[in-house]
Amino acid sequence: MPTTPSSRFTLPAENVLRARERLVLDHFRDEVRQDWDATLSTFPHPHYELIAPMVVHDGDSEVRGYYQDTRAAFPDQNHELIALRHSTDAVIVEFWLLGTHKGFLGRIPPTGSRHRTRMTAYFIFDEHENLVTERIYFDQLTVLKQLVAGIDKRRPTGLLRLARVLKGALAAAGTRPDPRLLNTTPPNLGS
């Protein structure tokens, strides 16, 4: 039985909001613990949308690969929650993402630098209260600036590392946006 309200101006009942919030907090906890099975179990079909790079990870295999790649880059990745809000179909979480760059982040070689980046994630629920999407907004340049900040640019080895990081960042910038994030439909604001 659907539980999402029919009006965009009406929030679901408190018990629905509490259940959504618990699921989202469990999701965050399990990500930090790197318990991928538990994290993925919060979705009937795992689906991540990373808006800054315009990338979609869809399905168990792709999302699990995303988790593994980001934890190879930042093995100590963690979150600090800032705020949690509810909407008619989502839990919206503001948080700091933290981690030390110890492995490749895509084509960007490790810098050993630590980052602390403010982000927002929309955990979107369908009419049956299933988590269907985690949509994450952040500024890639903020991350990159922090990763290169720890490089010693006065030494030749530091300059070489900086050149490799910038080459990797430019290679990532050249990827095509996922069309699922480009083909949007304006909302119906008639009611």
N, CA, C and O of each residue as an XYZ file, in Angstrom:
764
protein
N       0.841     -1.179      0.000
C       0.000      0.000      0.000
C       0.887      1.244      0.000
O       1.764      1.367      0.855
N       0.678      2.171     -0.941
C       1.498      3.377     -0.999
C       1.339      4.229      0.261
O       0.249      4.359      0.819
N       2.463      4.803      0.686
C       2.423      5.660      1.876
C       2.829      7.094      1.574
O       2.686      7.962      2.435
N       3.333      7.366      0.373
C       3.741      8.717      0.031
C       2.501      9.577     -0.180
O       1.579      9.160     -0.881
N       2.461     10.773      0.413
C       1.294     11.635      0.265
C       1.068     12.026     -1.192
O       2.007     12.054     -1.987
N      -0.177     12.325     -1.536
C      -0.504     12.682     -2.908
C      -0.131     14.125     -3.216
O       0.006     14.473     -4.389
N       0.037     14.973     -2.216
C       0.391     16.371     -2.426
C       1.852     16.599     -2.080
O       2.377     16.036     -1.119
N       2.490     17.425     -2.872
C       3.895     17.735     -2.576
C       4.024     18.625     -1.344
O       5.135     18.893     -0.887
N       2.897     19.087     -0.804
C       2.903     19.956      0.372
C       2.627     19.200      1.672
O       2.619     19.798      2.748
N       2.402     17.898      1.575
C       2.059     17.108      2.755
C       3.130     16.060      3.013
O       3.423     15.225      2.159
N       3.705     16.121      4.205
C       4.695     15.116      4.587
C       4.002     13.815      4.975
O       2.853     13.831      5.416
N       4.690     12.694      4.816
C       4.134     11.427      5.294
C       3.993     11.446      6.820
O       4.482     12.349      7.498
N       3.320     10.437      7.329
C       3.119     10.312      8.779
C       4.463     10.189      9.501
O       5.465      9.796      8.904
N       4.472     10.526     10.776
C       5.703     10.508     11.574
C       6.379      9.138     11.559
O       7.604      9.057     11.465
N       5.600      8.068     11.649
C       6.218      6.737     11.669
C       6.952      6.434     10.362
O       7.963      5.732     10.373
N       6.458      6.951      9.241
C       7.127      6.769      7.953
C       8.435      7.560      7.938
O       9.469      7.055      7.501
N       8.381      8.802      8.419
C       9.591      9.631      8.463
C      10.638      9.009      9.376
O      11.826      9.013      9.053
N      10.211      8.481     10.500
C      11.152      7.828     11.426
C      11.780      6.583     10.789
O      12.976      6.340     10.951
N      10.987      5.806     10.075
C      11.509      4.597      9.418
C      12.515      4.973      8.323
O      13.560      4.334      8.196
N      12.207      5.996      7.544
C      13.140      6.459      6.519
C      14.451      6.921      7.161
O      15.538      6.567      6.707
N      14.327      7.712      8.219
C      15.512      8.242      8.890
C      16.386      7.117      9.433
O      17.609      7.156      9.299
N      15.757      6.117     10.047
C      16.519      4.983     10.588
C      17.277      4.264      9.470
O      18.448      3.918      9.625
N      16.594      4.044      8.341
C      17.228      3.373      7.215
C      18.437      4.175      6.715
O      19.491      3.600      6.443
N      18.287      5.491      6.594
C      19.375      6.342      6.113
C      20.540      6.327      7.100
O      21.695      6.226      6.687
N      20.253      6.427      8.392
C      21.329      6.394      9.394
C      22.033      5.039      9.408
O      23.251      4.972      9.572
N      21.266      3.958      9.237
C      21.881      2.629      9.131
C      22.777      2.555      7.891
O      23.871      1.992      7.939
N      22.308      3.122      6.797
C      23.063      3.150      5.542
C      24.414      3.852      5.761
O      25.457      3.330      5.367
N      24.389      5.026      6.387
C      25.629      5.765      6.678
C      26.553      4.929      7.571
O      27.749      4.816      7.301
N      25.996      4.352      8.624
C      26.805      3.546      9.561
C      27.463      2.371      8.848
O      28.649      2.104      9.041
N      26.691      1.673      8.025
C      27.224      0.497      7.335
C      28.268      0.874      6.286
O      29.198      0.106      6.043
N      28.128      2.049      5.659
C      29.157      2.513      4.728
C      30.481      2.735      5.449
O      31.531      2.321      4.958
N      30.439      3.384      6.606
C      31.665      3.641      7.369
C      32.301      2.322      7.798
O      33.525      2.187      7.775
N      31.483      1.354      8.188
C      31.998      0.037      8.597
C      32.462     -0.786      7.397
O      33.075     -1.840      7.564
N      32.169     -0.304      6.187
C      32.461     -0.999      4.940
C      31.791     -2.370      4.892
O      32.354     -3.344      4.393
N      30.581     -2.411      5.424
C      29.747     -3.610      5.354
C      28.847     -3.441      4.128
O      27.705     -2.994      4.232
N      29.390     -3.808      2.972
C      28.689     -3.547      1.715
C      27.386     -4.313      1.588
O      26.420     -3.797      1.026
N      27.342     -5.531      2.098
C      26.088     -6.285      2.022
C      24.978     -5.566      2.789
O      23.857     -5.442      2.296
N      25.291     -5.096      3.985
C      24.285     -4.380      4.779
C      23.908     -3.064      4.115
O      22.732     -2.702      4.084
N      24.891     -2.342      3.584
C      24.599     -1.068      2.925
C      23.705     -1.286      1.715
O      22.712     -0.582      1.532
N      24.060     -2.263      0.894
C      23.273     -2.525     -0.309
C      21.874     -3.042      0.016
O      20.952     -2.871     -0.782
N      21.710     -3.663      1.165
C      20.390     -4.184      1.535
C      19.380     -3.074      1.834
O      18.187     -3.345      1.964
N      19.850     -1.822      1.944
C      18.913     -0.723      2.174
C      18.152     -0.356      0.903
O      17.181      0.399      0.963
N      18.577     -0.878     -0.240
C      17.918     -0.654     -1.535
C      17.314     -1.968     -2.037
O      17.914     -3.022     -1.826
N      16.155     -1.943     -2.691
C      15.757     -3.135     -3.449
C      16.615     -3.270     -4.713
O      16.884     -4.377     -5.178
N      17.041     -2.119     -5.264
C      17.926     -2.070     -6.431
C      18.869     -0.883     -6.225
O      18.449      0.262     -6.394
N      20.136     -1.128     -5.863
C      21.055     -0.026     -5.571
C      21.219      0.923     -6.766
O      21.386      0.491     -7.906
N      21.167      2.229     -6.469
C      21.283      3.234     -7.526
C      21.848      4.521     -6.926
O      21.232      5.141     -6.059
N      23.035      4.911     -7.406
C      23.697      6.141     -6.962
C      23.801      7.097     -8.133
O      24.089      6.688     -9.258
N      23.566      8.366     -7.864
C      23.783      9.411     -8.847
C      24.739     10.431     -8.236
O      24.417     11.069     -7.235
N      25.911     10.580     -8.839
C      26.903     11.550     -8.384
C      26.814     12.739     -9.328
O      27.247     12.660    -10.478
N      26.253     13.839     -8.841
C      25.930     14.951     -9.714
C      27.168     15.712    -10.184
O      27.224     16.114    -11.346
N      28.154     15.919     -9.325
C      29.335     16.686     -9.752
C      30.007     16.078    -10.985
O      30.234     16.798    -11.958
N      30.331     14.795    -10.985
C      30.944     14.217    -12.189
C      29.914     13.712    -13.213
O      30.285     13.247    -14.291
N      28.609     13.808    -12.865
C      27.525     13.339    -13.739
C      27.665     11.854    -14.061
O      27.639     11.444    -15.221
N      27.816     11.054    -12.992
C      28.020      9.612    -13.100
C      26.892      8.890    -12.367
O      26.444      9.327    -11.307
N      26.445      7.787    -12.944
C      25.443      6.926    -12.319
C      26.068      5.555    -12.078
O      26.747      5.011    -12.949
N      25.835      5.011    -10.901
C      26.198      3.629    -10.584
C      24.877      2.915    -10.325
O      24.174      3.228     -9.364
N      24.544      1.963    -11.175
C      23.233      1.320    -11.114
C      23.392     -0.189    -10.956
O      24.096     -0.842    -11.727
N      22.728     -0.721     -9.948
C      22.754     -2.155     -9.708
C      23.821     -2.542     -8.705
O      24.752     -1.786     -8.428
N      23.660     -3.737     -8.169
C      24.542     -4.228     -7.107
C      26.014     -4.186     -7.513
O      26.850     -3.694     -6.756
N      26.330     -4.691     -8.683
C      27.720     -4.794     -9.120
C      28.369     -3.420     -9.275
O      29.483     -3.204     -8.798
N      27.676     -2.486     -9.943
C      28.250     -1.150    -10.154
C      28.413     -0.394     -8.839
O      29.438      0.250     -8.620
N      27.411     -0.467     -7.962
C      27.494      0.250     -6.687
C      28.576     -0.363     -5.807
O      29.332      0.358     -5.156
N      28.651     -1.676     -5.784
C      29.709     -2.351     -5.009
C      31.091     -1.940     -5.542
O      32.012     -1.717     -4.757
N      31.236     -1.840     -6.847
C      32.489     -1.374     -7.445
C      32.807      0.063     -7.048
O      33.961      0.395     -6.777
N      31.787      0.909     -7.016
C      31.964      2.296     -6.570
C      32.458      2.335     -5.122
O      33.381      3.081     -4.794
N      31.839      1.531     -4.266
C      32.285      1.476     -2.862
C      33.744      1.033     -2.782
O      34.547      1.645     -2.078
N      34.077     -0.021     -3.501
C      35.440     -0.556     -3.436
C      36.461      0.445     -3.980
O      37.544      0.594     -3.415
N      36.120      1.128     -5.069
C      37.039      2.108     -5.652
C      37.263      3.288     -4.715
O      38.397      3.733     -4.538
N      36.193      3.797     -4.118
C      36.362      4.961     -3.246
C      37.085      4.589     -1.958
O      37.795      5.425     -1.399
N      36.927      3.360     -1.470
C      37.638      2.955     -0.254
C      39.073      2.572     -0.549
O      39.915      2.616      0.348
N      39.373      2.197     -1.786
C      40.778      2.019     -2.160
C      41.471      3.384     -2.174
O      42.626      3.502     -1.765
N      40.765      4.406     -2.641
C      41.318      5.762     -2.669
C      41.385      6.362     -1.266
O      42.367      7.017     -0.914
N      40.339      6.139     -0.467
C      40.231      6.714      0.882
C      39.861      5.607      1.865
O      38.694      5.488      2.237
N      40.832      4.788      2.295
C      40.504      3.644      3.152
C      39.882      4.023      4.490
O      39.182      3.213      5.098
N      40.130      5.243      4.954
C      39.596      5.686      6.239
C      38.374      6.594      6.074
O      38.038      7.351      6.985
N      37.716      6.522      4.932
C      36.588      7.418      4.657
C      35.554      7.352      5.772
O      35.224      6.283      6.287
N      35.057      8.525      6.123
C      34.096      8.649      7.215
C      33.162      9.814      6.913
O      33.389     10.584      5.981
N      32.101      9.929      7.724
C      31.129     11.010      7.588
C      30.964     11.725      8.923
O      31.085     11.114      9.985
N      30.692     13.002      8.861
C      30.224     13.763     10.022
C      28.910     14.402      9.609
O      28.885     15.259      8.725
N      27.821     13.992     10.239
C      26.524     14.548      9.879
C      26.417     15.994     10.343
O      26.868     16.342     11.434
N      25.816     16.829      9.507
C      25.565     18.231      9.821
C      24.076     18.438     10.102
O      23.702     19.029     11.116
N      23.232     17.943      9.192
C      21.785     18.124      9.336
C      21.067     17.028      8.565
O      21.597     16.468      7.606
N      19.857     16.738      9.004
C      19.010     15.744      8.354
C      17.621     16.355      8.252
O      17.073     16.842      9.241
N      17.056     16.325      7.052
C      15.742     16.926      6.811
C      14.867     15.943      6.048
O      15.358     15.030      5.383
N      13.564     16.151      6.161
C      12.605     15.289      5.475
C      11.850     16.083      4.418
O      11.591     17.276      4.581
N      11.505     15.407      3.343
C      10.611     15.972      2.332
C       9.538     14.916      2.051
O       9.521     13.857      2.677
N       8.665     15.209      1.126
C       7.579     14.264      0.854
C       8.091     12.913      0.371
O       7.483     11.882      0.659
N       9.210     12.909     -0.365
C       9.705     11.639     -0.913
C      11.177     11.380     -0.629
O      11.765     10.491     -1.245
N      11.793     12.130      0.287
C      13.232     11.962      0.494
C      13.658     12.347      1.907
O      12.978     13.090      2.615
N      14.805     11.810      2.280
C      15.554     12.284      3.438
C      16.767     12.995      2.854
O      17.492     12.436      2.031
N      16.975     14.217      3.282
C      18.065     15.044      2.766
C      19.091     15.185      3.879
O      18.774     15.633      4.980
N      20.331     14.795      3.577
C      21.376     14.791      4.597
C      22.521     15.689      4.145
O      23.070     15.525      3.056
N      22.869     16.645      5.010
C      24.089     17.426      4.816
C      25.148     16.793      5.695
O      24.882     16.444      6.845
N      26.356     16.641      5.154
C      27.411     15.980      5.922
C      28.777     16.400      5.415
O      28.918     16.923      4.310
N      29.772     16.162      6.241
C      31.167     16.285      5.831
C      31.634     14.883      5.459
O      31.406     13.928      6.202
N      32.284     14.765      4.315
C      32.939     13.518      3.929
C      34.423     13.728      4.172
O      34.996     14.725      3.731
N      35.045     12.789      4.872
C      36.450     12.903      5.239
C      37.203     11.670      4.785
O      36.640     10.579      4.696
N      38.463     11.851      4.502
C      39.290     10.702      4.178
C      40.687     11.119      3.788
O      40.935     12.268      3.421
N      41.609     10.155      3.875
C      43.000     10.360      3.503
C      43.247      9.667      2.173
O      42.933      8.488      2.011
N      43.807     10.400      1.226
C      43.991      9.919     -0.150
C      45.204      8.985     -0.221
O      46.338      9.432     -0.393
N      44.944      7.678     -0.085
C      46.022      6.674     -0.036
C      46.117      5.827     -1.296
O      47.102      5.114     -1.490
N      45.108      5.899     -2.149
C      45.117      5.090     -3.370
C      44.566      5.890     -4.535
O      44.116      7.023     -4.362
N      44.602      5.303     -5.715
C      44.116      6.003     -6.910
C      42.639      6.342     -6.767
O      41.836      5.514     -6.337
N      42.293      7.576     -7.134
C      40.904      8.030     -7.229
C      40.637      8.193     -8.718
O      40.903      9.247     -9.296
N      40.106      7.135     -9.335
C      40.032      7.114    -10.789
C      41.450      7.118    -11.330
O      42.219      6.189    -11.080
N      41.802      8.173    -12.078
C      43.156      8.292    -12.637
C      44.043      9.213    -11.805
O      45.184      9.476    -12.184
N      43.542      9.702    -10.691
C      44.321     10.611     -9.848
C      45.144      9.786     -8.864
O      44.585      9.066     -8.037
N      46.476      9.887     -8.949
C      47.320      9.101     -8.047
C      47.217      9.607     -6.607
O      46.860     10.764     -6.384
N      47.525      8.751     -5.632
C      47.419      9.145     -4.231
C      48.355     10.305     -3.886
O      49.492     10.372     -4.354
N      47.847     11.211     -3.057
C      48.643     12.363     -2.614
C      49.018     12.261     -1.142
O      49.926     12.956     -0.687
N      48.328     11.400     -0.389
C      48.550     11.317      1.054
C      47.841     12.422      1.814
O      47.907     12.468      3.042
N      47.162     13.316      1.100
C      46.471     14.443      1.740
C      45.113     14.006      2.280
O      44.502     13.051      1.799
N      44.673     14.725      3.274
C      43.355     14.487      3.870
C      42.377     15.518      3.315
O      42.740     16.674      3.101
N      41.139     15.094      3.083
C      40.114     16.062      2.670
C      38.939     16.012      3.633
O      38.676     14.999      4.281
N      38.250     17.125      3.704
C      37.004     17.268      4.475
C      36.099     18.120      3.611
O      36.288     19.332      3.511
N      35.112     17.488      2.985
C      34.293     18.132      1.965
C      32.827     18.106      2.372
O      32.290     17.061      2.739
N      32.188     19.271      2.302
C      30.768     19.360      2.628
C      29.954     18.857      1.439
O      30.197     19.229      0.290
N      28.976     17.997      1.752
C      28.154     17.371      0.716
C      26.693     17.348      1.141
O      26.356     17.556      2.306
N      25.847     17.091      0.168
C      24.425     16.867      0.421
C      24.010     15.614     -0.337
O      24.356     15.438     -1.505
N      23.266     14.747      0.339
C      22.754     13.534     -0.296
C      21.238     13.499     -0.148
O      20.693     13.737      0.931
N      20.580     13.200     -1.242
C      19.133     12.994     -1.246
C      18.890     11.496     -1.310
O      19.266     10.843     -2.284
N      18.266     10.951     -0.283
C      17.867      9.551     -0.256
C      16.405      9.532     -0.669
O      15.534      9.912      0.114
N      16.129      9.096     -1.885
C      14.801      9.215     -2.472
C      14.050      7.890     -2.352
O      14.585      6.821     -2.643
N      12.791      7.995     -1.913
C      11.927      6.837     -1.682
C      10.785      6.835     -2.686
O      10.293      7.889     -3.088
N      10.368      5.627     -3.087
C       9.231      5.507     -3.990
C       7.928      5.457     -3.191
O       7.935      5.608     -1.969
N       6.824      5.247     -3.881
C       5.500      5.241     -3.238
C       5.299      4.062     -2.294
O       4.345      4.054     -1.516
N       6.183      3.065     -2.350
C       6.102      1.903     -1.455
C       7.138      1.977     -0.326
O       7.364      1.005      0.395
N       7.763      3.159     -0.193
C       8.770      3.421      0.843
C      10.049      2.616      0.658
O      10.737      2.293      1.626
N      10.361      2.294     -0.600
C      11.649      1.683     -0.928
C      12.638      2.788     -1.261
O      12.295      3.737     -1.966
N      13.859      2.672     -0.761
C      14.918      3.583     -1.156
C      15.292      3.254     -2.597
O      15.721      2.138     -2.890
N      15.131      4.219     -3.495
C      15.379      3.953     -4.910
C      16.601      4.679     -5.462
O      17.144      4.276     -6.491
N      17.042      5.746     -4.792
C      18.184      6.508     -5.292
C      18.889      7.195     -4.134
O      18.251      7.710     -3.216
N      20.223      7.194     -4.191
C      20.996      8.121     -3.380
C      21.653      9.071     -4.376
O      22.482      8.667     -5.191
N      21.265     10.340     -4.291
C      21.767     11.373     -5.212
C      22.649     12.320     -4.409
O      22.197     12.946     -3.451
N      23.926     12.417     -4.817
C      24.916     13.141     -4.027
C      25.413     14.370     -4.785
O      25.801     14.293     -5.951
N      25.389     15.507     -4.083
C      25.885     16.772     -4.623
C      27.120     17.195     -3.839
O      27.123     17.169     -2.609
N      28.168     17.583     -4.560
C      29.381     18.099     -3.934
C      30.188     18.846     -4.984
O      29.897     18.767     -6.178
N      31.196     19.565     -4.533
C      32.053     20.328     -5.421
C      33.373     19.578     -5.596
O      34.156     19.455     -4.654
N      33.611     19.079     -6.807
C      34.835     18.320     -7.077
C      36.091     19.158     -6.881
O      37.124     18.642     -6.455
N      36.006     20.452     -7.192
C      37.181     21.301     -7.057
C      37.594     21.430     -5.591
O      38.785     21.517     -5.292
N      36.632     21.442     -4.682
C      36.949     21.496     -3.253
C      37.766     20.277     -2.849
O      38.735     20.399     -2.099
N      37.386     19.114     -3.336
C      38.134     17.893     -3.034
C      39.536     17.995     -3.632
O      40.525     17.761     -2.937
N      39.625     18.341     -4.912
C      40.915     18.401     -5.600
C      41.857     19.403     -4.934
O      43.040     19.114     -4.756
N      41.342     20.579     -4.564
C      42.180     21.590     -3.902
C      42.791     21.037     -2.616
O      43.957     21.296     -2.317
N      42.008     20.282     -1.864
C      42.526     19.715     -0.626
C      43.531     18.596     -0.886
O      44.490     18.431     -0.132
N      43.313     17.830     -1.949
C      44.244     16.743     -2.256
C      45.605     17.276     -2.701
O      46.633     16.685     -2.371
N      45.626     18.383     -3.445
C      46.909     18.922     -3.900
C      47.556     19.836     -2.854
O      48.746     20.135     -2.950
N      46.794     20.275     -1.869
C      47.332     21.200     -0.864
C      48.495     20.598     -0.085
O      49.409     21.320      0.310
N      48.474     19.296      0.139
C      49.525     18.656      0.919
C      50.775     18.293      0.124
O      51.741     17.785      0.695
N      50.772     18.541     -1.164
C      51.937     18.220     -2.003
C      52.983     19.328     -1.836
O      52.665     20.514     -1.925
N      54.212     18.931     -1.597
C      55.316     19.894     -1.460
C      55.738     20.355     -2.850
O      56.452     19.649     -3.562
N      55.290     21.543     -3.223
C      55.526     22.057     -4.570
C      56.908     22.700     -4.716
O      57.244     23.203     -5.789
N      57.698     22.689     -3.666
C      59.060     23.249     -3.733
C      60.083     22.180     -4.111
O      61.244     22.487     -4.381
N      59.648     20.947     -4.125
C      60.571     19.843     -4.435
C      60.215     19.257     -5.796
O      59.040     19.214     -6.161
N      61.203     18.811     -6.541
C      60.916     18.207     -7.852
C      59.955     17.019     -7.772
O      59.094     16.859     -8.637
N      60.098     16.190     -6.740
C      59.172     15.043     -6.624
C      57.744     15.529     -6.386
O      56.790     14.919     -6.869
N      57.597     16.620     -5.647
C      56.271     17.187     -5.418
C      55.673     17.751     -6.689
O      54.483     17.576     -6.951
N      56.488     18.423     -7.477
C      56.008     18.968     -8.752
C      55.606     17.849     -9.714
O      54.619     17.970    -10.439
N      56.373     16.767     -9.714
C      56.022     15.621    -10.551
C      54.694     15.009    -10.096
O      53.843     14.669    -10.918
N      54.529     14.874     -8.791
C      53.267     14.337     -8.257
C      52.100     15.255     -8.632
O      51.041     14.781     -9.045
N      52.296     16.572     -8.488
C      51.260     17.534     -8.843
C      50.878     17.396    -10.313
O      49.695     17.412    -10.651
N      51.873     17.260    -11.189
C      51.599     17.100    -12.628
C      50.777     15.836    -12.878
O      49.851     15.850    -13.690
N      51.108     14.754    -12.191
C      50.358     13.493    -12.367
C      48.918     13.625    -11.853
O      47.983     13.106    -12.463
N      48.753     14.319    -10.736
C      47.404     14.538    -10.192
C      46.575     15.365    -11.165
O      45.424     15.028    -11.443
N      47.153     16.444    -11.684
C      46.418     17.299    -12.618
C      46.109     16.563    -13.917
O      45.034     16.747    -14.489
N      47.031     15.739    -14.388
C      46.778     14.931    -15.588
C      45.606     13.974    -15.332
O      44.728     13.828    -16.182
N      45.593     13.324    -14.164
C      44.493     12.425    -13.817
C      43.168     13.154    -13.700
O      42.133     12.648    -14.135
N      43.197     14.353    -13.107
C      41.963     15.146    -12.965
C      41.438     15.577    -14.325
O      40.231     15.540    -14.564
N      42.328     15.982    -15.215
C      41.901     16.382    -16.562
C      41.329     15.202    -17.341
O      40.373     15.365    -18.100
N      41.902     14.023    -17.161
C      41.370     12.827    -17.832
C      39.954     12.539    -17.343
O      39.080     12.187    -18.135
N      39.728     12.687    -16.040
C      38.390     12.449    -15.481
C      37.404     13.499    -15.980
O      36.230     13.196    -16.193
N      37.875     14.732    -16.169
C      36.998     15.818    -16.621
C      36.512     15.597    -18.045
O      35.510     16.181    -18.457
N      37.213     14.761    -18.799
C      36.842     14.533    -20.182
C      35.793     13.460    -20.397
O      35.420     13.193    -21.539
N      35.302     12.834    -19.324
C      34.298     11.781    -19.495
C      32.936     12.386    -19.796
O      32.614     13.483    -19.338
N      32.154     11.670    -20.558
C      30.822     12.147    -20.941
C      29.833     11.978    -19.788
O      29.876     10.977    -19.073
N      28.945     12.951    -19.607
C      27.919     12.829    -18.568
C      26.953     11.684    -18.883
O      26.653     11.408    -20.045
N      26.486     11.041    -17.850
C      25.490      9.981    -18.031
C      24.188     10.628    -18.510
O      23.688     11.545    -17.859
N      23.632     10.171    -19.633
C      22.417     10.795    -20.176
C      21.223     10.735    -19.219
O      20.316     11.563    -19.309
N      21.217      9.762    -18.304
C      20.108      9.689    -17.343
C      20.074     10.914    -16.438
O      19.032     11.242    -15.871
N      21.212     11.592    -16.303
C      21.259     12.803    -15.482
C      21.023     14.056    -16.306
O      20.788     15.127    -15.746
N      21.082     13.942    -17.611
C      20.860     15.093    -18.489
C      19.407     15.216    -18.924
O      18.904     16.327    -19.094
N      18.737     14.104    -19.101
C      17.364     14.085    -19.596
C      16.392     14.236    -18.451
O      15.865     13.249    -17.937
N      16.155     15.468    -18.052
C      15.270     15.732    -16.910
C      13.937     16.266    -17.405
O      13.828     16.791    -18.513
N      12.937     16.121    -16.568
C      11.592     16.606    -16.865
C      11.211     17.629    -15.805
O      11.360     17.365    -14.612
N      10.720     18.797    -16.222
C      10.303     19.790    -15.230
C       9.166     19.229    -14.358
O       8.348     18.436    -14.825
N       9.128     19.648    -13.098
C       8.056     19.157    -12.227
C       6.704     19.732    -12.617
O       6.623     20.810    -13.205
N       5.653     19.009    -12.289
C       4.286     19.493    -12.489
C       3.925     20.322    -11.272
O       3.696     19.764    -10.199
N       3.869     21.615    -11.406
C       3.569     22.504    -10.288
C       2.117     22.956    -10.292
O       1.755     23.904     -9.595
N       1.279     22.272    -11.083
C      -0.111     22.657    -11.217
C      -0.972     22.413     -9.988
O      -2.020     23.045     -9.853
N      -0.575     21.530     -9.094
C      -1.454     21.257     -7.936
C      -0.790     21.602     -6.636
O      -1.388     21.433     -5.573
